């Protein structure tokens, strides 16, 4: 207390955020955002308040300390992108400050190769501010990953493994229609070439089955061609008459494979995108567009 207008007061304090509680138990102050309040009261009972927020960070994220994020999964969205996600991990009473991700790509020998930069013998995590990370991928590639949570002082939880995931193979193709004959005998010959991305990882067995249909939403339950390889060429000949056009076809690959190495999981199946339709302009080589996954 002091007399008004007689002195300027500057006070400081030390706050042990690792203090014991009244029963001598440790960690009386949990990690997370905490508020310190100071009140000044005059002789007439008038009061003013100032508050300051502090982030307390004594322990690793997770309860108990070192707990790894759970629910870690990969959602393959395209041939060039996958979304890794996990449940939010608490750091005391608040969400973790951020997350770090390690990503491995399976090579042609079946070995997992770390994609992160290594500094001073330690991998540098890819950083994510929320409980998700968008990863750029290459088509038909096999990956594994791990994620951990960070606190503001770079205290970390344990890593949680994200199960193996495979990016989609990309199917591309061209069509080229040539018309011959006249009137009712007019015929369309459509040359089709399709190719799907081969795997970048080692496989002990690999089978390509091709599906074809005039409907992009129903390619049927039975393969049009079986065990044909990653590329396929055919010519469709159809009598279309004086003003007709040939049937438009859509294509899709079903690929059955068994991965080599430590991430092997027996026989697995993956589908390519759908491409099409074959087009009808006379003597014009046309790239068939992407339709859907």
C-alpha positions in Angstrom: 0.0 0.0 0.0 1.2 3.6 -0.6 -0.1 7.1 -0.6 -1.6 8.3 -3.8 0.6 10.4 -6.1 3.7 9.8 -3.9 5.5 7.0 -5.7 5.6 4.7 -8.8 5.4 1.1 -8.0 7.1 -1.7 -10.1 6.6 -5.2 -8.9 7.9 -8.4 -10.3 7.4 -12.1 -9.3 8.7 -15.5 -10.1 6.1 -18.2 -10.8 7.2 -21.8 -10.4 4.8 -23.6 -12.9 6.1 -26.9 -11.6 5.0 -26.1 -8.1 3.4 -28.5 -5.6 -0.2 -28.2 -4.5 -1.3 -27.7 -0.9 -1.0 -31.5 -0.3 2.5 -31.6 -1.7 1.4 -33.3 -4.9 3.5 -32.4 -8.0 2.1 -30.7 -11.1 -0.4 -28.5 -9.4 -0.3 -26.4 -12.6 -1.3 -28.4 -15.6 0.3 -27.8 -19.0 -1.8 -25.4 -21.2 -2.9 -21.8 -21.3 -3.0 -20.2 -17.8 -4.0 -16.7 -16.7 -2.3 -14.6 -14.1 -4.4 -11.8 -12.7 -3.3 -8.7 -10.6 -5.8 -6.5 -8.8 -5.3 -3.0 -7.5 -7.8 -1.5 -4.9 -7.9 2.1 -3.6 -9.0 3.3 -0.2 -12.5 3.7 -1.4 -12.7 0.1 -2.6 -12.5 0.9 -6.3 -10.6 -1.8 -8.1 -8.9 -2.4 -11.5 -7.7 -5.7 -12.9 -4.9 -6.7 -15.4 -4.5 -10.2 -16.8 -1.7 -11.9 -18.7 -1.9 -15.3 -20.4 1.0 -17.8 -20.2 1.5 -21.2 -21.9 2.7 -23.7 -19.3 4.8 -26.4 -20.9 6.6 -28.7 -18.5 5.7 -32.1 -20.0 5.4 -33.9 -23.3 2.0 -33.8 -25.0 -0.3 -36.6 -24.1 -1.7 -38.1 -20.9 0.3 -39.8 -19.6 3.4 -38.0 -20.9 4.7 -39.5 -24.1 1.4 -40.9 -25.3 1.3 -41.2 -29.1 -1.6 -39.8 -31.3 -4.2 -42.5 -32.0 -6.5 -43.1 -34.9 -3.8 -42.4 -37.4 -4.9 -43.3 -40.9 -4.2 -42.4 -44.5 -6.9 -41.5 -47.0 -5.7 -41.9 -50.6 -7.4 -39.2 -52.6 -5.7 -39.2 -56.0 -2.6 -40.6 -57.7 -0.6 -37.5 -56.5 -2.0 -36.8 -53.1 -2.9 -38.6 -49.8 -4.3 -37.1 -46.6 -2.8 -38.4 -43.4 -4.9 -37.7 -40.3 -5.1 -38.6 -36.6 -7.0 -37.8 -33.4 -6.1 -34.5 -31.7 -3.7 -35.1 -28.8 -3.9 -32.9 -25.7 -1.0 -31.2 -24.1 -2.3 -30.8 -20.6 -5.7 -29.1 -20.9 -5.2 -27.7 -24.4 -4.6 -29.1 -27.9 -1.0 -30.0 -28.8 1.0 -27.1 -30.4 1.6 -29.0 -33.6 2.6 -32.3 -35.1 5.6 -33.9 -36.9 5.4 -36.5 -39.6 7.9 -39.0 -41.0 7.2 -40.6 -44.3 8.8 -43.7 -45.9 8.4 -44.9 -49.5 8.8 -48.6 -50.4 11.4 -49.0 -53.1 11.7 -51.6 -55.9 13.5 -54.0 -53.5 10.7 -53.9 -50.9 12.7 -51.7 -48.5 11.2 -48.6 -46.7 13.2 -45.5 -47.6 12.9 -42.4 -45.4 11.8 -39.3 -47.5 12.5 -36.7 -44.7 15.7 -34.7 -44.7 18.2 -36.0 -42.1 20.2 -33.4 -40.1 22.9 -34.4 -37.6 21.8 -38.0 -37.9 18.1 -37.3 -37.1 15.2 -37.0 -39.5 13.5 -33.6 -39.7 9.8 -34.0 -39.3 7.4 -32.6 -41.8 5.4 -30.2 -39.8 1.6 -30.0 -39.5 -0.3 -27.3 -37.4 -3.4 -29.4 -37.2 -4.2 -33.1 -36.9 -3.8 -33.7 -40.7 -1.1 -33.6 -43.4 -1.5 -33.5 -47.2 1.3 -35.6 -48.7 2.4 -35.3 -52.4 2.7 -38.8 -53.8 3.8 -40.5 -57.0 1.3 -42.8 -58.8 1.0 -46.4 -57.7 3.5 -46.1 -54.9 3.6 -47.7 -51.5 4.2 -45.7 -48.3 4.3 -45.9 -44.5 4.3 -43.0 -42.1 4.5 -42.0 -38.4 3.3 -39.0 -36.5 4.0 -37.4 -33.1 2.8 -34.3 -31.3 4.8 -31.3 -30.3 4.6 -28.8 -27.4 5.7 -25.2 -27.6 9.2 -26.1 -26.2 9.5 -28.9 -28.7 8.8 -31.6 -26.2 7.3 -34.5 -28.1 5.1 -37.5 -27.7 6.0 -40.9 -29.0 5.5 -41.7 -32.7 2.3 -43.4 -33.8 2.5 -45.5 -37.0 0.2 -44.9 -39.9 -0.7 -48.1 -41.7 0.7 -48.8 -45.1 -1.1 -47.1 -48.0 -0.8 -47.1 -51.8 -1.4 -44.2 -54.1 -3.7 -44.7 -57.0 -2.4 -45.9 -60.4 -3.2 -43.4 -63.2 -4.8 -44.7 -66.5 -4.4 -42.6 -69.6 -5.4 -43.3 -73.2 -6.1 -42.1 -76.7 -8.7 -42.9 -79.3 -8.6 -42.4 -83.1 -11.7 -43.0 -85.3 -11.6 -43.3 -89.0 -14.8 -43.7 -91.1 -15.0 -45.7 -94.3 -17.8 -46.6 -96.7 -21.0 -44.8 -97.5 -24.6 -44.7 -96.5 -25.8 -47.8 -94.7 -22.4 -49.4 -95.1 -20.5 -46.6 -93.4 -18.2 -48.1 -90.8 -16.2 -46.6 -87.9 -12.9 -48.1 -86.9 -11.7 -46.7 -83.6 -8.1 -47.4 -82.5 -7.7 -47.3 -78.7 -4.5 -47.2 -76.7 -4.5 -47.2 -72.9 -1.7 -47.4 -70.4 -1.7 -47.6 -66.6 1.1 -46.6 -64.2 3.2 -49.6 -63.2 4.1 -50.0 -59.4 7.2 -48.2 -58.1 7.6 -50.9 -55.4 8.6 -54.5 -55.7 5.9 -57.1 -56.4 6.1 -60.9 -56.4 3.0 -61.2 -58.5 1.1 -58.7 -60.6 -2.0 -59.1 -62.7 -3.8 -56.5 -64.8 -7.5 -56.9 -65.7 -9.2 -54.4 -68.0 -12.9 -53.3 -67.6 -14.8 -51.6 -70.5 -18.3 -50.3 -70.8 -20.4 -47.7 -72.6 -21.4 -46.4 -69.1 -18.9 -44.5 -66.9 -20.9 -45.4 -63.8 -21.3 -49.2 -64.5 -18.3 -51.0 -65.9 -19.8 -54.4 -65.0 -18.7 -57.1 -62.6 -16.7 -59.1 -65.2 -13.4 -58.0 -66.7 -13.4 -57.3 -70.4 -9.8 -58.5 -70.8 -7.8 -60.4 -68.2 -4.1 -60.6 -67.5 -3.1 -58.2 -70.3 -0.3 -56.1 -68.9 0.0 -52.4 -68.1 -0.7 -51.3 -71.8 -3.4 -52.4 -74.1 -4.3 -51.6 -77.7 -7.5 -52.6 -79.6 -9.5 -51.5 -82.7 -13.3 -51.4 -82.4 -15.1 -51.7 -85.7 -18.8 -50.8 -85.9 -21.2 -50.2 -88.8 -22.8 -46.9 -87.9 -24.7 -46.0 -91.1 -24.9 -42.7 -92.9 -25.1 -40.4 -89.8 -24.2 -42.6 -86.9 -21.2 -42.5 -84.5 -19.5 -45.5 -82.8 -20.4 -46.5 -79.2 -18.4 -44.4 -76.7 -16.3 -46.7 -74.4 -14.9 -46.1 -71.0 -11.9 -48.1 -69.5 -10.6 -49.0 -66.1 -7.9 -51.3 -64.7 -8.2 -53.6 -61.8 -4.7 -54.5 -60.5 -4.0 -57.4 -58.2 -0.5 -57.5 -56.6 1.5 -58.9 -53.7 4.1 -56.4 -52.4 7.6 -57.5 -51.5 9.5 -56.6 -48.3 8.6 -55.7 -44.8 5.3 -54.1 -45.7 4.0 -57.1 -47.5 0.4 -57.9 -46.7 -0.6 -60.7 -49.0 -2.5 -60.3 -52.2 -4.1 -56.9 -52.6 -6.3 -55.2 -55.2 -6.3 -51.6 -56.4 -8.3 -49.8 -59.1 -7.2 -47.2 -61.5 -9.2 -44.2 -62.5 -11.8 -44.4 -65.3 -10.9 -42.8 -68.6 -13.1 -42.1 -71.6 -15.1 -41.9 -73.6 -13.6 -42.8 -77.0 -14.5 -40.0 -79.3 -16.1 -39.9 -82.8 -14.4 -37.1 -84.8 -13.2 -38.4 -88.2 -9.4 -39.0 -88.2 -8.6 -37.0 -85.1 -6.3 -38.5 -82.5 -7.9 -37.6 -79.2 -6.8 -37.9 -75.6 -9.4 -39.6 -73.5 -10.2 -37.5 -70.4 -10.1 -38.5 -66.8 -13.6 -39.3 -65.5 -13.4 -40.5 -61.9 -11.6 -42.7 -59.4 
